């Protein structure tokens, strides 16, 4: 089976390498950056299938459609700002696809096109969104009535370095979005909107200690696909991070509105990116951690039941793959295998919580991730 991965970034590259370990796949990766492609070729495991590369401008939908036409399945790992148009081109070409572009547009706008072209398209198939949605959909399927959903997730460096004690494990621009975009959640059946970084609380997590949690705008499709009167996402950081980000935000460092400095007009965010993002960059071999807890409560046969899943994952020194790439990318590659094996065949646009409605698919996903060292620990109370 011929597979193409679009995008050779922090997550796209590890996904391609993971797929080359499977003898039933012939894997190609495409990107506009030749050095990123060459790095992946050099990092292949000896004895695995040979990774092929294509240098291409994935910002051109017509080129994308032409590119994927010779493949059986696609993983879309392009940046979010070009994700929707790329996915549309893939579906238009009639190819099954797993998508981790996390674009802001409504993916269900492409549902009719996908059904018409007999395409299975799984969206947002990372860690959060992604596996958290799968587990929420699964718990909701098991419960007679779901009344509370809370999931908390953070990607952090193992070593806390002053002043920020943080490293960006995905796009720094998207990290800033978590600090500026109002957080929407559901409380007592109503949509609530609060500022980002609101409702801070200190919580203890096994393996890492005390972290601070704050509201973020991460419900995405869950707000519309799962019926629950209380539903919220929180992001996790080391204690003290919230206050630093509030100071920067309220001072205007995250603003996109131009200001004049010595006769030159600049966007404060451009200056922030130049000064801040280099300090947030993970170094080669630097250990990162992904911590997540998903809790779903409700009633089953008249009794109160709570399902909890805990994830604690670290950088793998053997493969030199960062934890966020492992937890995000392997979720997508296992989902692709699930489609290839004929276990998940729903046509149209699927968000991950749809997978959760099929227990055999949940078992497949958890088992595939466990084989790659990404382990979700389940507790039922």
VOPAGU-2260 file (C-alpha; in pm, 1 decimal, decimal comma):
REM VOPAGU-2260
SITE   aa  ch    i         X         Y         Z
SITE  UNK   A    0       0,0       0,0       0,0
SITE  UNK   A    1     142,0     336,0    -107,5
SITE  UNK   A    2     129,9     605,3     161,4
SITE  UNK   A    3     224,2     972,1     133,8
SITE  UNK   A    4     282,3    1206,0     428,3
SITE  UNK   A    5     237,8    1574,2     346,6
SITE  UNK   A    6     469,9    1781,0     565,8
SITE  UNK   A    7     811,7    1690,3     710,1
SITE  UNK   A    8     793,2    1893,3    1028,7
SITE  UNK   A    9     831,4    1795,0    1394,1
SITE  UNK   A   10     540,5    1550,2    1369,3
SITE  UNK   A   11     523,1    1470,0     997,9
SITE  UNK   A   12     877,0    1333,1     991,6
SITE  UNK   A   13     836,2    1088,4    1282,3
SITE  UNK   A   14     508,8     965,3    1131,6
SITE  UNK   A   15     681,4     881,0     805,3
SITE  UNK   A   16     960,5     700,0     991,7
SITE  UNK   A   17     705,7     500,3    1193,5
SITE  UNK   A   18     522,8     391,1     878,6
SITE  UNK   A   19     845,1     273,7     713,2
SITE  UNK   A   20     873,5      12,8     990,9
SITE  UNK   A   21     564,6    -159,0     847,9
SITE  UNK   A   22     653,6    -388,0     553,6
SITE  UNK   A   23     308,3    -354,8     399,4
SITE  UNK   A   24     359,7      18,8     339,1
SITE  UNK   A   25     557,7     194,7      66,1
SITE  UNK   A   26     612,4     538,9     223,0
SITE  UNK   A   27     681,9     877,5      65,2
SITE  UNK   A   28     704,5    1214,7     237,8
SITE  UNK   A   29     666,3    1552,9      66,2
SITE  UNK   A   30     778,3    1896,0     181,1
SITE  UNK   A   31     910,6    2220,0      36,0
SITE  UNK   A   32    1221,4    2203,1     256,5
SITE  UNK   A   33    1492,1    1977,0     103,9
SITE  UNK   A   34    1707,1    1976,2     417,8
SITE  UNK   A   35    1415,3    1846,8     628,3
SITE  UNK   A   36    1364,0    1565,8     378,4
SITE  UNK   A   37    1734,6    1476,3     372,0
SITE  UNK   A   38    1747,3    1465,4     753,2
SITE  UNK   A   39    1466,8    1207,8     753,6
SITE  UNK   A   40    1641,8     991,1     495,7
SITE  UNK   A   41    1950,3     988,8     717,0
SITE  UNK   A   42    1745,5     898,2    1025,7
SITE  UNK   A   43    1582,1     586,7     881,4
SITE  UNK   A   44    1620,5     270,3    1083,9
SITE  UNK   A   45    1854,1      18,2     916,0
SITE  UNK   A   46    1662,6    -269,8     763,4
SITE  UNK   A   47    1330,6     -83,4     726,3
SITE  UNK   A   48    1157,8      11,0     404,1
SITE  UNK   A   49    1325,7     291,5     213,7
SITE  UNK   A   50    1163,2     628,8     270,5
SITE  UNK   A   51    1108,1     818,4     -53,9
SITE  UNK   A   52    1098,6    1197,4     -64,6
SITE  UNK   A   53     940,3    1458,2    -290,0
SITE  UNK   A   54    1028,0    1826,7    -277,4
SITE  UNK   A   55     703,1    2011,8    -346,2
SITE  UNK   A   56     510,5    2329,1    -263,6
SITE  UNK   A   57     215,7    2194,9     -65,4
SITE  UNK   A   58      55,8    2539,2     -56,4
SITE  UNK   A   59     -77,3    2479,2    -408,5
SITE  UNK   A   60    -398,9    2268,9    -391,9
SITE  UNK   A   61    -371,2    2172,1    -759,1
SITE  UNK   A   62     -20,0    2039,3    -695,8
SITE  UNK   A   63    -144,4    1850,2    -389,6
SITE  UNK   A   64    -422,7    1684,1    -588,8
SITE  UNK   A   65    -175,2    1581,4    -855,9
SITE  UNK   A   66      76,2    1462,8    -597,2
SITE  UNK   A   67    -159,5    1233,2    -401,7
SITE  UNK   A   68    -321,1    1082,7    -712,3
SITE  UNK   A   69     -64,6     801,9    -726,5
SITE  UNK   A   70    -107,5     696,3    -362,6
SITE  UNK   A   71    -356,1     482,8    -171,4
SITE  UNK   A   72    -371,5     682,9     152,7
SITE  UNK   A   73    -257,5    1021,9     279,6
SITE  UNK   A   74    -154,6    1180,3     609,5
SITE  UNK   A   75    -202,3    1556,2     610,2
SITE  UNK   A   76      54,4    1720,5     839,0
SITE  UNK   A   77      84,4    2065,0     679,6
SITE  UNK   A   78      62,5    2383,3     892,5
SITE  UNK   A   79    -284,6    2476,3    1011,5
SITE  UNK   A   80    -323,2    2785,5     793,3
SITE  UNK   A   81    -309,0    2569,4     477,4
SITE  UNK   A   82    -469,6    2257,0     624,1
SITE  UNK   A   83    -827,7    2303,1     502,6
SITE  UNK   A   84    -742,3    2367,7     137,3
SITE  UNK   A   85    -496,3    2076,9     144,1
SITE  UNK   A   86    -755,5    1839,9     287,9
SITE  UNK   A   87   -1009,5    1953,3      28,7
SITE  UNK   A   88    -762,5    1871,8    -248,6
SITE  UNK   A   89    -693,8    1526,6     -99,9
SITE  UNK   A   90   -1064,2    1444,2     -68,1
SITE  UNK   A   91   -1123,5    1581,0    -417,1
SITE  UNK   A   92    -865,8    1330,1    -541,0
SITE  UNK   A   93   -1066,5    1050,5    -377,2
SITE  UNK   A   94    -801,7     945,4    -122,3
SITE  UNK   A   95    -858,4     822,5     233,2
SITE  UNK   A   96    -680,1    1056,2     473,0
SITE  UNK   A   97    -580,7    1107,3     836,1
SITE  UNK   A   98    -540,8    1476,2     918,8
SITE  UNK   A   99    -340,7    1648,7    1194,7
SITE  UNK   A  100    -331,2    1999,1    1043,1
SITE  UNK   A  101    -566,3    2128,1    1318,8
SITE  UNK   A  102    -704,2    2407,3    1099,8
SITE  UNK   A  103    -966,6    2653,7    1228,2
SITE  UNK   A  104   -1222,9    2600,1     950,9
SITE  UNK   A  105   -1522,7    2368,4     998,6
SITE  UNK   A  106   -1416,0    2028,5     856,0
SITE  UNK   A  107   -1778,8    1921,2     810,2
SITE  UNK   A  108   -1800,1    2164,2     519,7
SITE  UNK   A  109   -1614,8    1886,6     334,6
SITE  UNK   A  110   -1840,6    1604,2     454,9
SITE  UNK   A  111   -2060,6    1596,3     144,9
SITE  UNK   A  112   -1755,8    1597,8     -83,8
SITE  UNK   A  113   -1598,3    1311,8     111,1
SITE  UNK   A  114   -1916,0    1101,8     100,9
SITE  UNK   A  115   -1958,3    1168,2    -270,6
SITE  UNK   A  116   -1598,0    1059,4    -333,8
SITE  UNK   A  117   -1625,8     754,6    -102,9
SITE  UNK   A  118   -1350,2     889,1     122,3
SITE  UNK   A  119   -1280,2     812,5     486,6
SITE  UNK   A  120   -1128,2    1127,2     640,2
SITE  UNK   A  121   -1032,7    1129,8    1009,2
SITE  UNK   A  122    -973,1    1480,0    1145,8
SITE  UNK   A  123    -773,4    1613,5    1442,2
SITE  UNK   A  124    -612,3    1272,9    1502,8
SITE  UNK   A  125    -339,2    1380,2    1743,5
SITE  UNK   A  126    -323,5    1364,9    2121,5
SITE  UNK   A  127    -546,1    1661,2    2218,3
SITE  UNK   A  128    -745,3    1698,4    2006,2
SITE  UNK   A  129    -721,2    1335,5    1906,0
SITE  UNK   A  130    -687,4    1051,2    2153,1
SITE  UNK   A  131    -862,3    1251,7    2424,5
SITE  UNK   A  132   -1164,3    1272,6    2189,2
SITE  UNK   A  133   -1146,3     899,6    2116,5
SITE  UNK   A  134   -1155,4     821,3    2489,0
SITE  UNK   A  135   -1433,2    1072,2    2555,7
SITE  UNK   A  136   -1640,0     925,0    2272,9
SITE  UNK   A  137   -1576,5     577,1    2411,8
SITE  UNK   A  138   -1682,4     668,1    2767,2
SITE  UNK   A  139   -1989,1     849,5    2633,7
SITE  UNK   A  140   -2077,0     533,8    2438,5
SITE  UNK   A  141   -2047,8     319,4    2753,6
SITE  UNK   A  142   -2250,5     552,5    2977,8
SITE  UNK   A  143   -2627,8     582,1    2974,1
SITE  UNK   A  144   -2590,6     953,0    3052,7
SITE  UNK   A  145   -2277,6    1170,8    3046,1
SITE  UNK   A  146   -2278,0    1472,3    3278,1
SITE  UNK   A  147   -1914,9    1584,4    3317,4
SITE  UNK   A  148   -1609,7    1588,6    3086,9
SITE  UNK   A  149   -1275,8    1740,4    3185,2
SITE  UNK   A  150    -944,7    1689,1    3012,2
SITE  UNK   A  151    -613,2    1852,5    3095,2
SITE  UNK   A  152    -303,5    1835,4    2880,2
SITE  UNK   A  153      41,8    1987,2    2862,8
SITE  UNK   A  154     366,6    1946,4    2673,4
SITE  UNK   A  155     662,8    2052,2    2888,5
SITE  UNK   A  156    1042,3    2033,9    2908,5
SITE  UNK   A  157    1175,1    1795,8    3171,5
SITE  UNK   A  158    1436,2    2051,7    3280,6
SITE  UNK   A  159    1289,5    2382,9    3397,4
SITE  UNK   A  160    1505,8    2670,1    3270,1
SITE  UNK   A  161    1455,3    3028,8    3389,5
SITE  UNK   A  162    1286,7    3256,1    3292,4
SITE  UNK   A  163     999,7    3071,9    3121,2
SITE  UNK   A  164    1044,4    2709,8    3232,8
SITE  UNK   A  165     876,6    2618,0    2904,8
SITE  UNK   A  166     969,0    2496,0    2557,0
SITE  UNK   A  167     728,8    2492,2    2262,7
SITE  UNK   A  168     660,4    2133,2    2160,3
SITE  UNK   A  169     445,8    2250,2    1868,4
SITE  UNK   A  170     413,9    2575,4    1670,4
SITE  UNK   A  171     496,4    2869,2    1904,3
SITE  UNK   A  172     238,1    3084,9    1724,6
SITE  UNK   A  173     -28,1    2828,6    1812,7
SITE  UNK   A  174      96,6    2828,4    2173,6
SITE  UNK   A  175      40,4    3205,2    2190,9
SITE  UNK   A  176    -313,9    3145,8    2060,9
SITE  UNK   A  177    -381,9    2947,7    2378,9
SITE  UNK   A  178    -289,7    3258,5    2578,9
SITE  UNK   A  179    -496,6    3507,2    2377,6
SITE  UNK   A  180    -806,8    3335,6    2233,5
SITE  UNK   A  181   -1105,8    3338,6    2473,5
SITE  UNK   A  182   -1177,8    2997,3    2624,3
SITE  UNK   A  183   -1519,6    2848,9    2546,3
SITE  UNK   A  184   -1658,8    2566,8    2752,8
SITE  UNK   A  185   -1993,5    2423,2    2863,0
SITE  UNK   A  186   -2123,6    2462,5    3218,0
SITE  UNK   A  187   -2468,6    2353,1    3332,0
SITE  UNK   A  188   -2569,4    2309,9    2969,9
SITE  UNK   A  189   -2470,3    2662,3    2864,3
SITE  UNK   A  190   -2177,4    2792,9    2661,0
SITE  UNK   A  191   -1945,9    3002,3    2879,0
SITE  UNK   A  192   -1675,9    3232,0    2746,1
SITE  UNK   A  193   -1386,1    3339,7    2968,7
SITE  UNK   A  194   -1047,8    3497,5    2895,3
SITE  UNK   A  195    -760,6    3265,1    2815,6
SITE  UNK   A  196    -540,6    3183,7    3117,5
SITE  UNK   A  197    -843,5    3212,9    3348,7
SITE  UNK   A  198    -942,0    2996,8    3648,5
SITE  UNK   A  199    -586,5    2891,3    3742,6
SITE  UNK   A  200    -550,8    2599,0    3982,4
SITE  UNK   A  201    -261,4    2392,0    4114,0
SITE  UNK   A  202    -283,9    2014,6    4067,2
SITE  UNK   A  203     -49,3    1723,8    4133,4
SITE  UNK   A  204      38,1    1475,1    3859,4
SITE  UNK   A  205     227,9    1151,0    3907,4
SITE  UNK   A  206     576,1    1158,8    3757,7
SITE  UNK   A  207     601,9    1536,0    3730,9
SITE  UNK   A  208     460,4    1692,8    4049,7
SITE  UNK   A  209     263,2    2015,4    4082,7
SITE  UNK   A  210     140,0    2187,4    3767,1
SITE  UNK   A  211     -92,0    2478,8    3710,8
SITE  UNK   A  212    -401,6    2439,0    3493,1
SITE  UNK   A  213    -592,8    2712,8    3310,8
SITE  UNK   A  214    -885,7    2740,9    3071,3
SITE  UNK   A  215    -814,5    2706,0    2699,8
SITE  UNK   A  216   -1033,0    2695,1    2390,3
SITE  UNK   A  217    -984,2    2331,2    2293,3
SITE  UNK   A  218   -1325,1    2162,9    2283,4
SITE  UNK   A  219   -1349,7    2195,8    1903,9
SITE  UNK   A  220   -1586,9    1929,7    1767,0
SITE  UNK   A  221   -1669,6    1782,7    2109,7
SITE  UNK   A  222   -1893,1    2079,5    2187,9
SITE  UNK   A  223   -2124,9    1970,7    1905,7
SITE  UNK   A  224   -2089,1    1592,7    1883,1
SITE  UNK   A  225   -2119,3    1486,1    2249,1
SITE  UNK   A  226   -2420,0    1568,0    2468,1
SITE  UNK   A  227   -2291,9    1666,9    2811,4
SITE  UNK   A  228   -2394,7    1947,7    3048,0
SITE  UNK   A  229   -2038,1    2019,2    3168,5
SITE  UNK   A  230   -1737,8    2005,2    2937,7
SITE  UNK   A  231   -1401,8    2179,7    2968,8
SITE  UNK   A  232   -1040,0    2169,2    2849,8
SITE  UNK   A  233    -749,1    2297,0    3056,6
SITE  UNK   A  234    -383,9    2337,8    2959,3
SITE  UNK   A  235     -99,9    2247,1    3198,5
SITE  UNK   A  236     221,7    2437,8    3266,7
SITE  UNK   A  237     477,9    2461,4    3546,9
SITE  UNK   A  238     366,3    2694,3    3829,7
SITE  UNK   A  239     428,2    3062,4    3758,3
SITE  UNK   A  240     392,2    3043,0    3379,5
SITE  UNK   A  241      38,9    3186,7    3373,5
SITE  UNK   A  242     137,5    3511,3    3542,7
SITE  UNK   A  243     430,9    3566,3    3306,1
SITE  UNK   A  244     208,0    3518,1    3002,1
SITE  UNK   A  245     -57,6    3749,1    3147,4
SITE  UNK   A  246     201,7    4023,2    3192,9
SITE  UNK   A  247     320,1    3987,9    2832,0
SITE  UNK   A  248     -36,6    3974,3    2698,2
SITE  UNK   A  249    -166,5    4271,3    2895,9
SITE  UNK   A  250     140,5    4479,3    2809,7
SITE  UNK   A  251      64,1    4420,2    2441,5
SITE  UNK   A  252     348,2    4191,9    2337,4
SITE  UNK   A  253     103,4    3946,6    2173,5
SITE  UNK   A  254     -79,3    4217,1    1976,6
SITE  UNK   A  255    -103,8    4205,0    1596,9
SITE  UNK   A  256    -192,8    4576,2    1581,0
SITE  UNK   A  257      91,0    4785,9    1440,5
SITE  UNK   A  258     261,0    5049,2    1655,5
SITE  UNK   A  259     519,8    5312,7    1565,1
SITE  UNK   A  260     871,2    5288,4    1707,2
SITE  UNK   A  261    1123,0    5555,1    1601,1
SITE  UNK   A  262     928,1    5617,4    1281,9
SITE  UNK   A  263     898,3    5248,5    1193,4
SITE  UNK   A  264     566,9    5061,7    1214,0
SITE  UNK   A  265     591,2    4711,8    1359,4
SITE  UNK   A  266     360,3    4449,6    1503,5
SITE  UNK   A  267     447,7    4379,0    1868,0
SITE  UNK   A  268     391,4    4009,1    1801,7
SITE  UNK   A  269     668,7    4012,3    1539,4
SITE  UNK   A  270     913,4    4147,3    1799,3
SITE  UNK   A  271     790,6    3892,5    2055,6
SITE  UNK   A  272     841,1    3609,4    1807,9
SITE  UNK   A  273    1197,7    3722,7    1736,1
SITE  UNK   A  274    1290,9    3748,7    2106,8
SITE  UNK   A  275    1077,0    3482,8    2273,9
SITE  UNK   A  276    1055,5    3189,6    2036,0
SITE  UNK   A  277    1432,4    3114,7    2028,7
SITE  UNK   A  278    1415,6    3073,5    2407,8
SITE  UNK   A  279    1127,3    2828,2    2363,5
SITE  UNK   A  280    1304,6    2611,0    2107,3
SITE  UNK   A  281    1371,6    2249,1    2207,4
SITE  UNK   A  282    1735,9    2158,9    2158,1
SITE  UNK   A  283    1847,4    1835,6    1993,8
SITE  UNK   A  284    1817,7    1560,5    2253,0
SITE  UNK   A  285    1636,5    1780,4    2505,4
SITE  UNK   A  286    1379,1    1575,9    2695,7
SITE  UNK   A  287    1015,4    1682,6    2672,2
SITE  UNK   A  288     716,9    1540,1    2856,4
SITE  UNK   A  289     351,3    1500,9    2762,1
SITE  UNK   A  290     105,0    1474,4    3048,3
SITE  UNK   A  291    -269,2    1431,6    3000,4
SITE  UNK   A  292    -566,6    1331,9    3210,4
SITE  UNK   A  293    -911,6    1263,5    3065,3
SITE  UNK   A  294   -1206,8    1228,6    3303,2
SITE  UNK   A  295   -1561,8    1142,7    3197,0
SITE  UNK   A  296   -1840,9    1098,1    3453,2
SITE  UNK   A  297   -2202,1     995,2    3422,7
SITE  UNK   A  298   -2458,6     728,6    3501,4
SITE  UNK   A  299   -2455,5     364,4    3399,8
SITE  UNK   A  300   -2738,7     134,3    3507,6
SITE  UNK   A  301   -2841,3     391,0    3767,6
SITE  UNK   A  302   -2495,0     420,1    3927,2
SITE  UNK   A  303   -2243,0     704,8    3915,3
SITE  UNK   A  304   -1936,2     602,3    3711,4
SITE  UNK   A  305   -1616,8     792,9    3630,8
SITE  UNK   A  306   -1371,3     683,6    3362,5
SITE  UNK   A  307   -1020,9     831,4    3389,7
SITE  UNK   A  308    -726,3     791,8    3154,1
SITE  UNK   A  309    -378,3     915,3    3248,0
SITE  UNK   A  310     -89,0     961,6    3006,4
SITE  UNK   A  311     271,1    1039,4    3101,0
SITE  UNK   A  312     514,0    1017,5    2810,0
SITE  UNK   A  313     876,3    1127,5    2757,1
SITE  UNK   A  314    1122,7    1187,1    2474,9
SITE  UNK   A  315    1259,4     860,2    2336,8
SITE  UNK   A  316    1642,2     874,0    2324,9
SITE  UNK   A  317    1658,2     557,1    2113,3
SITE  UNK   A  318    1463,4     709,5    1823,9
SITE  UNK   A  319    1541,9    1073,9    1912,4
SITE  UNK   A  320    1173,4    1157,5    1875,8
SITE  UNK   A  321    1014,7    1411,2    2108,3
SITE  UNK   A  322     717,5    1309,5    2320,2
SITE  UNK   A  323     469,8    1547,5    2159,2
SITE  UNK   A  324     564,1    1407,0    1818,1
SITE  UNK   A  325     522,3    1051,6    1953,9
SITE  UNK   A  326     186,8    1108,6    2122,1
SITE  UNK   A  327      49,3    1312,7    1832,4
SITE  UNK   A  328     208,5    1139,0    1535,4
SITE  UNK   A  329     165,6     778,6    1644,7
SITE  UNK   A  330    -204,5     843,0    1710,3
SITE  UNK   A  331    -233,5     935,5    1342,7
SITE  UNK   A  332     -23,9     646,3    1209,0
SITE  UNK   A  333    -217,9     390,9    1415,4
SITE  UNK   A  334    -542,5     543,5    1286,0
SITE  UNK   A  335    -412,5     506,8     930,2
SITE  UNK   A  336    -335,0     139,1     996,1
SITE  UNK   A  337    -686,2      99,7    1135,5
SITE  UNK   A  338    -833,9     224,4     807,4
SITE  UNK   A  339    -590,2      14,8     603,2
SITE  UNK   A  340    -691,9    -296,9     797,1
SITE  UNK   A  341   -1059,0    -229,6     721,0
SITE  UNK   A  342   -1156,6    -184,0    1086,0
SITE  UNK   A  343   -1279,3     174,4    1043,4
SITE  UNK   A  344   -1462,7     245,9     720,1
SITE  UNK   A  345   -1706,5     530,6     793,5
SITE  UNK   A  346   -1731,0     751,4     485,6
SITE  UNK   A  347   -1726,6    1126,8     511,4
SITE  UNK   A  348   -1560,7    1346,9     773,2
SITE  UNK   A  349   -1489,5    1172,9    1104,2
SITE  UNK   A  350   -1375,0    1347,3    1418,5
SITE  UNK   A  351   -1192,0    1120,9    1667,4
SITE  UNK   A  352   -1486,3    1084,3    1905,1
SITE  UNK   A  353   -1666,8     893,7    1627,5
SITE  UNK   A  354   -1394,1     628,2    1657,4
SITE  UNK   A  355   -1477,8     603,3    2027,3
SITE  UNK   A  356   -1826,1     477,0    1942,2
SITE  UNK   A  357   -1665,1     155,6    1811,2
SITE  UNK   A  358   -1502,2     -29,5    2106,7
SITE  UNK   A  359   -1299,0    -253,4    1876,0
SITE  UNK   A  360   -1143,5      59,4    1722,6
SITE  UNK   A  361   -1060,2     202,3    2065,0
SITE  UNK   A  362    -888,2    -124,6    2157,4
SITE  UNK   A  363    -697,3    -116,2    1827,6
SITE  UNK   A  364    -580,6     242,1    1889,4
SITE  UNK   A  365    -473,3     183,4    2249,7
SITE  UNK   A  366    -294,2    -139,2    2157,7
SITE  UNK   A  367    -110,1      20,6    1865,8
SITE  UNK   A  368       2,7     311,4    2079,4
SITE  UNK   A  369     113,7      79,8    2359,4
SITE  UNK   A  370     333,4    -108,9    2112,6
SITE  UNK   A  371     506,7     225,0    2051,0
SITE  UNK   A  372     546,0     301,0    2421,7
SITE  UNK   A  373     257,5     549,3    2445,1
SITE  UNK   A  374      46,0     408,5    2727,0
SITE  UNK   A  375    -291,1     528,7    2857,2
SITE  UNK   A  376    -369,8     404,5    3208,9
SITE  UNK   A  377    -740,8     353,6    3269,6
SITE  UNK   A  378    -920,6     383,9    3604,1
SITE  UNK   A  379   -1292,7     314,4    3657,0
SITE  UNK   A  380   -1461,1     434,1    3974,4
